[in-house]
Amino acid sequence: MIHDVIIAGSGPAGSIAAYLLARAGLDVLLLEKESLPRYKACGGGLPRKAQALIPFSVTLALEFQSAGGVVAYDGKSVFRTRTLKPYAALVMRDKFDHYLVRKAEAEGAIVRDVCRVTGVELLSEGVRVRSSQGEDQARVLVGADGINSVVAHLTGIIGKRRAGSALEAEVTVPLAALEDQGTYATFDFGAISHGYGWIFPKADHFSVGIFNASDAKEPQLRKILERYLERQPHIASYEIQRIRGHRIPLGGAKEVLHLGGRVMVAGDAANMADPFLGEGIHYALWSGTIAAETILAQWNHATLDFEAYTRRIWEEILPHFQYSQRIANVMYRHPKLATNMLHRSKRMQDVMFGVISGEHTYRDLYRAITWEAPLLLGEVIFKPYRGGGI
Ligand SMILES: Cc1cc2nc3c(=O)[nH]c(=O)nc-3n(C[C@H](O)[C@H](O)[C@H](O)COP(=O)(O)OP(=O)(O)OC[C@H]3O[C@@H](n4cnc5c(N)ncnc54)[C@H](O)[C@@H]3O)c2cc1C
């Protein structure tokens, strides 16, 4: 059978594209290598700007919303802030991703799990996709199969990647620790050099992790995570349920993300994660949406051409990554100084959490830093922060 579109990978990028295309009446086949619902190592921080991209309510798939953030340095809280509206939700990825898949299915997408894509053959019209369950053909293939994308690799769309890495522990803690943390998400810029540690509360446990924002491999990541856990004053005893990690692409390079009018890649497969926080769900949803919109805009053309997809990604998403990289350069070169300056500027704190919610952009944050930094630097030099802040 020849489908209209085959999508490889049922993460946020693949499932949002499947949902939008199926809703528009296209015959969509979504292939997923794991058995669904599948576990995904992830902090599960779902920014408000990401929720805004989803054309249906996901309330049922959220653990809760967070309107509080703690910025820390090496286990010590530097400041605590609240936002007027929640800036992010916390999710468990098995539940959240499966919710999106089921929505796509309800619109008519065919979902085939335990089905690993292994081969891609370009035909004069369309593509043939080989998988662990046989062969299928379609007019278009979307590779949304994550950072180790087989589609990107086999078609040569993405060459060498810049990627950081993250390691996450799902940690059972005493109830008192959960109550202590409340709905605050913690970001600790002294937990690792060139990255940060996080504590994200979930309904009955914590997600505690370390993001290494450098392209260089960090062989000590597990040790750093354990040390980070041990330095949490409010987590006196804890039990690690599981530790899992993965690479996270560091977006920002200008790459062509399509092959003629037959193949495109989206989400992590297309390096769509921000290089400062390693946040990728929002950009997976965004690029998956642009992929679907590009296909739909051209569907009645005799010949398809996805140049518009790459162009829109360059115009709409890449500038965010470029500013995000500048923020990373400042924060990770001088993390102590940078958190110290953040501590002194309520405006910079608001803009930083506004970037996560979507009220501000990384460009705004970069401007706030360059505008306020000279003044703050003077303050920091003459009145250095000595810890124990909140
Ligand atoms: C430890 C960690 C913590 C993170 N925390 C956050 C966070 O808090 N907030 C945030 O926004 N981002 C976070 N990220 C990044 C985020 O998880 C990714 O950017 C996001 O999942 C990308 O979505 P995606 O749909 O592109 O790919 P994925 O979610 O990776 O989905 C790809 C899917 O493709 C499937 N697949 C792979 N190969 C094949 C194949 N050959 N055939 C068929 N299917 C295949 C996979 O099984 C998977 O289901 C984190 C990442 C890590 C590693």
The ligand as an SDF file (V2000), in Angstrom:
LIG
                    3D

 53 58  0  0  0  0  0  0  0  0999 V2000
   18.2590   13.4770   30.0680 C   0  0  0  0  0  0  0  0  0  0  0  0
   17.5220   14.4430   29.1740 C   0  0  0  0  0  0  0  0  0  0  0  0
   16.7120   15.4250   29.7300 C   0  0  0  0  0  0  0  0  0  0  0  0
   16.0010   16.3150   28.9090 C   0  0  0  0  0  0  0  0  0  0  0  0
   15.1690   17.2270   29.4960 N   0  0  0  0  0  0  0  0  0  0  0  0
   14.4310   18.0570   28.7070 C   0  0  0  0  0  0  0  0  0  0  0  0
   13.4830   18.9330   29.2910 C   0  0  0  0  0  0  0  0  0  0  0  0
   13.2790   18.9620   30.4990 O   0  0  0  0  0  0  0  0  0  0  0  0
   12.7740   19.7600   28.4650 N   0  0  0  0  0  0  0  0  0  0  0  0
   12.9580   19.7500   27.0990 C   0  0  0  0  0  0  0  0  0  0  0  0
   12.2950   20.5170   26.3900 O   0  0  0  0  0  0  0  0  0  0  0  0
   13.8410   18.8930   26.5250 N   0  0  0  0  0  0  0  0  0  0  0  0
   14.5560   18.0370   27.2770 C   0  0  0  0  0  0  0  0  0  0  0  0
   15.4150   17.1450   26.6970 N   0  0  0  0  0  0  0  0  0  0  0  0
   15.5090   17.1120   25.2220 C   0  0  0  0  0  0  0  0  0  0  0  0
   14.2710   16.4160   24.6470 C   0  0  0  0  0  0  0  0  0  0  0  0
   14.0830   15.1730   25.2940 O   0  0  0  0  0  0  0  0  0  0  0  0
   14.3980   16.1880   23.1290 C   0  0  0  0  0  0  0  0  0  0  0  0
   14.8890   17.3530   22.5330 O   0  0  0  0  0  0  0  0  0  0  0  0
   13.0420   15.8150   22.5300 C   0  0  0  0  0  0  0  0  0  0  0  0
   12.5950   14.5820   23.0420 O   0  0  0  0  0  0  0  0  0  0  0  0
   13.1240   15.7290   21.0070 C   0  0  0  0  0  0  0  0  0  0  0  0
   11.8970   15.2450   20.5120 O   0  0  0  0  0  0  0  0  0  0  0  0
   11.8790   14.4270   19.1360 P   0  0  0  0  0  0  0  0  0  0  0  0
   10.4500   14.1360   18.8320 O   0  0  0  0  0  0  0  0  0  0  0  0
   12.6790   15.1140   18.1110 O   0  0  0  0  0  0  0  0  0  0  0  0
   12.6920   13.0890   19.4340 O   0  0  0  0  0  0  0  0  0  0  0  0
   12.4660   11.9680   20.5310 P   0  0  0  0  0  0  0  0  0  0  0  0
   11.6090   12.4380   21.6260 O   0  0  0  0  0  0  0  0  0  0  0  0
   13.8150   11.4380   20.8300 O   0  0  0  0  0  0  0  0  0  0  0  0
   11.6380   10.8700   19.7420 O   0  0  0  0  0  0  0  0  0  0  0  0
   12.2100   10.1260   18.6930 C   0  0  0  0  0  0  0  0  0  0  0  0
   11.4450    8.8130   18.5820 C   0  0  0  0  0  0  0  0  0  0  0  0
   11.9390    8.1050   17.4650 O   0  0  0  0  0  0  0  0  0  0  0  0
   12.0500    6.7390   17.8040 C   0  0  0  0  0  0  0  0  0  0  0  0
   13.0230    6.1420   16.8950 N   0  0  0  0  0  0  0  0  0  0  0  0
   14.3750    6.2880   16.9290 C   0  0  0  0  0  0  0  0  0  0  0  0
   14.9440    5.5970   15.9380 N   0  0  0  0  0  0  0  0  0  0  0  0
   13.9310    5.0150   15.2450 C   0  0  0  0  0  0  0  0  0  0  0  0
   13.8910    4.1650   14.1200 C   0  0  0  0  0  0  0  0  0  0  0  0
   15.0070    3.7780   13.4780 N   0  0  0  0  0  0  0  0  0  0  0  0
   12.6850    3.7400   13.6740 N   0  0  0  0  0  0  0  0  0  0  0  0
   11.5200    4.1200   14.3160 C   0  0  0  0  0  0  0  0  0  0  0  0
   11.5200    4.9020   15.3980 N   0  0  0  0  0  0  0  0  0  0  0  0
   12.7020    5.3620   15.8520 C   0  0  0  0  0  0  0  0  0  0  0  0
   12.4730    6.7590   19.2670 C   0  0  0  0  0  0  0  0  0  0  0  0
   12.1850    5.5400   19.9290 O   0  0  0  0  0  0  0  0  0  0  0  0
   11.6390    7.9130   19.7970 C   0  0  0  0  0  0  0  0  0  0  0  0
   10.3870    7.4990   20.2830 O   0  0  0  0  0  0  0  0  0  0  0  0
   16.1290   16.2430   27.4900 C   0  0  0  0  0  0  0  0  0  0  0  0
   16.9550   15.2580   26.9210 C   0  0  0  0  0  0  0  0  0  0  0  0
   17.6430   14.3680   27.7510 C   0  0  0  0  0  0  0  0  0  0  0  0
   18.5220   13.3240   27.1200 C   0  0  0  0  0  0  0  0  0  0  0  0
  1  2  1  0
  2  3  1  0
  2 52  2  0
  3  4  2  0
  4  5  1  0
  4 50  1  0
  5  6  2  0
  6  7  1  0
  6 13  1  0
  7  8  2  0
  7  9  1  0
  9 10  1  0
 10 11  2  0
 10 12  1  0
 12 13  2  0
 13 14  1  0
 14 15  1  0
 14 50  1  0
 15 16  1  0
 16 17  1  0
 16 18  1  0
 18 19  1  0
 18 20  1  0
 20 21  1  0
 20 22  1  0
 22 23  1  0
 23 24  1  0
 24 25  2  0
 24 26  1  0
 24 27  1  0
 27 28  1  0
 28 29  2  0
 28 30  1  0
 28 31  1  0
 31 32  1  0
 32 33  1  0
 33 34  1  0
 33 48  1  0
 34 35  1  0
 35 36  1  0
 35 46  1  0
 36 37  1  0
 36 45  1  0
 37 38  2  0
 38 39  1  0
 39 40  1  0
 39 45  2  0
 40 41  1  0
 40 42  2  0
 42 43  1  0
 43 44  2  0
 44 45  1  0
 46 47  1  0
 46 48  1  0
 48 49  1  0
 50 51  2  0
 51 52  1  0
 52 53  1  0
M  END
$$$$
